[in-house]
Amino acid sequence: MTKTLARLACWLIWTAMIAAVHAEDAIHSPSFAQTFVQKYCIDCHGADTPEADLALHELTSVEADNAQLWQTVWEQVALKQMPPTYESNQPSVMERLQLSNWITSNLERALQDQGGFQTHLVPAKGNHLDHELLFGPLPAGLEPTSTPARIWRIHPQEHLTRLNELINREPDFNPQRPGLRTRGDQIGPNEDGEIKVYYGLDRVIGWVGGTAAYAAAITGFPPMLSTDDHHGLRNYPILYSVNGAEAVQIAGNAEDILHFMAYGPNAEPYQFADKVSQIDRKYKHESLRGLSQSLFYGKSVKRPLTPVYDLMHEPGVSDEKLTAAVNYLFESLTLRPPTEQETATYVDLARQSIADLGKEEGAILGLTPIFLDRDALFRPELAEEGTPDQYGRVMLQGHELALAVNAAFCYIAPDKSLTQAVKEGRLQTREDVEREVERILQDDTIRKPRVLQFFREYFDYDRAGYICKDTRALITAGGDNKAQAYYRTMFGMTANTDRLIELILQEDKQVLYELLTTDRVVYDANQDKRYFGEFVGKAKSRSKTIEKAPATAPKKKAPALPNTIRAAQLPPGDPIHVRIAQVITPVKTERSLTTLPAEQRMGILTHPSWLVSHSDAMDNHAILRGRWIRERLLGGAVPDVPITVNAMLPVEPRETLRHRMRVTREEYCWKCHQKMDPLGLPFEMFNHIGLYRTQDHDKPVDATGEIIDSGEPSLDGPVDNALDMIRKLAESERVKQVFVRHAFRFWIGRNETINDAPVLQDAYRAYEESEGSMNALLTSLLTSDAFLYRHVDRP
């Protein structure tokens, strides 16, 4: 068939499909599903000899008691698992889509009083929509897309950063050291993995005891909003609200924050001095260590002095000062000015609280409700102003639009230019949005932690420090014999990978290809040389277990290990600074930007931060790694593991993982595992803490694999190892398109639909024509109908 005829056939299928999808009445009756089942399923799943004990002959309407079965049918049909590929009688793309829509819409109806059904809307199910439907020829009559009106609970990091703005002054952007922490950056984990905002950290000039005592004495708070701890995109509007426990915690911390804003550190007079030598020795006794009274602060005030400070330091309570405090807090927490009614409401609450409890306690308690305002915890995108067009769409306007644009990049308030554009009516059109997006992207002083968060969630490399390793397995694999040092190294590697991604984003050329294939690495010679090194094998002598590091690396006595480790010997490289969290002990921020050995590593997927993030306590996790490749790069999906399956590998500590995974080749398992295992096993050239290796259990490592059913025939075939596979994938058109799909989900906040096909194709075209520019991709997505328009239900 010629390309012209093939495209015509595709177009006819598309047109028929769209017509069928819109024929709602025709596919919402049980007879539609019965017809599909009778035609394609009943031969194998009838009453007489149902395969896998699954009988569908009596399956008609969707009800709560058969919802699980219908969900299984949906996944099997959408992912082309059913009917099996060897069957000649296959549904068309149109029929599969029709049945998927019929099942999911009826599951929503059947389960609406039992917690609802949203499984098909979560990010992990986005690939259930066939890739070719989104990137094939566009049909005539496709309605323009939009996104449902909604409120979007803000990201935990966004919430934490807003609160940090109230109590800490962060450094301004330094163009000479662009990698250092700057105001507006997300608050990452300290060297112990804690994400925390500290009170008065910048004023501490000394303390009683060691650093452990200091860590116990300094106060602060962790994130109060939560997300599920899972791989993938973690911040969809449909996934999260604010529960009662979180609201109580927010309110409790709000009182502490307000008290600190008004009075500074909660300390005794003796704890303040110009320098430590001025502190009376009688206040330096060891019985204070670890207590808040053991800290000594400089006298100069370094926290922001706000209208809350002014209110609490004037005699009495004036309407002017109280109103100023309310308005300041409201705008700081919601990122928009309050309406007159909102100001009046919160002023009245505070005034009543002061009348009941007195000024100090009453003002703090009375201002606390602002921290629980809807817009302090959610970003509304309700499009309540404007007239819907013929498709029920309204373009975001005013502050809703400004905050949507700002939140695509930032965790703190919009800059003055964006705010001024709203005030002057210069943020009303697609062209206005494009102007502001391009301006923000070109301005390095405007921090863009949300862009970095996308790559963290897309690659999932930021989990390494949280993968709890069995101590014996850690040491046997060549890790530090002190587990705490290992975890600190992993947290440090996450910061290093952050910085490498930012560097590639700054260059903004072939971004995905570079991330997958770069030989560059941000490297800490003190900590990382072991984990970027090579696992050699059993040591003959415990005193000679780690080979000599390069002369450029600091000399340290190597710990005795049960296996021989060849430390990485990387070129010295150029100095580069990484971003670290607010920390309680000094941490060096300078690293080296150097290169990796080409025969051992290539791109982020071979860095220990990624490899460990996709491992478990004892060993590699080839299934998890293969699933990542299938979903994030190939745009495929794997059905959920049935509850009847005991998904465990045999415990055979003297055997390789590949050998233990033989059980997944059993017929019942292999139909799913063939999508994952051959893609994950090439990473066996590394062990579970990221060391390169050629031996595994005294046998040569078998890192071969295969790309199967990728959707791009030129990709399919055997691969020698992870590097061979990554190289092929990095050059794939499909892989770039799947990357665009994930970017769409992250910035639009929902899974793509057929109507989004023009948006996705425009974004991919922008990425390609700009030679792989992330800025061009983002500009396309953030000026699309999916981002700008909300579908509303009003007439």
Secondary structure, DSSP 8 states (H G I E B T S, - for coil): --HHHHHHHHHHHHHHHHHHHH-HHHHSSHHHHHHHHHHHTTTTSSSSS-GGG---TT--S--GGGHHHHHHHHHHHHTT-SS-TT-S----HHHHHHHHHHHHHHHHHHTTTTT---GGGSGGGGGGS-HHHHHS---TT-----EE-EEEE--HHHHHHHHHHHH-------TTSTTS--TT------TTS---EESSGGGEEEESS-HHHHHHHS-EE---S-----SS----TTT----HHHHHHHHHHHHHHHHHHHH-S---GGGEESSGGGS-GGG--GGGTTSGGGEEEESS--S---HHHHHHTSSS--HHHHHHHHHHHHHHHHSS---HHHHHHHHHHHHHHHHHH-HHHHHHHHHGGGGG-HHHHEEEE---SS---TTSEEE--HHHHHHHHHHTT-SS---HHHHHHHHTT--SSHHHHHHHHHHHHH-TTS--HHHHHHHHHHH--TTGGGS---HHHHHHTT--SSHHHHHHHHHHHHHHHHHHHHHHHHHTSSHHHHHHH--EEEE-HHHHTTTTSEEEEE-S-TTS-B----TTS--------SEEEE-------EEEE------SS----EEEEEE--TTT--SGGGSHHHHHHTB-SSSB-HHHHHHHIIIIIS--------TT--------TTS-HHHHGGGGGSHHHHHHHTTTHHHHGGGGGB-TTS-EESEETTEE----EEE-S-SSTTT-EEESSHHHHHHHHHT-HHHHHHHHHHHHHHHH-S---GGGHHHHHHHHHHHHHTTS-HHHHHHHHHTSHHHHEEE----
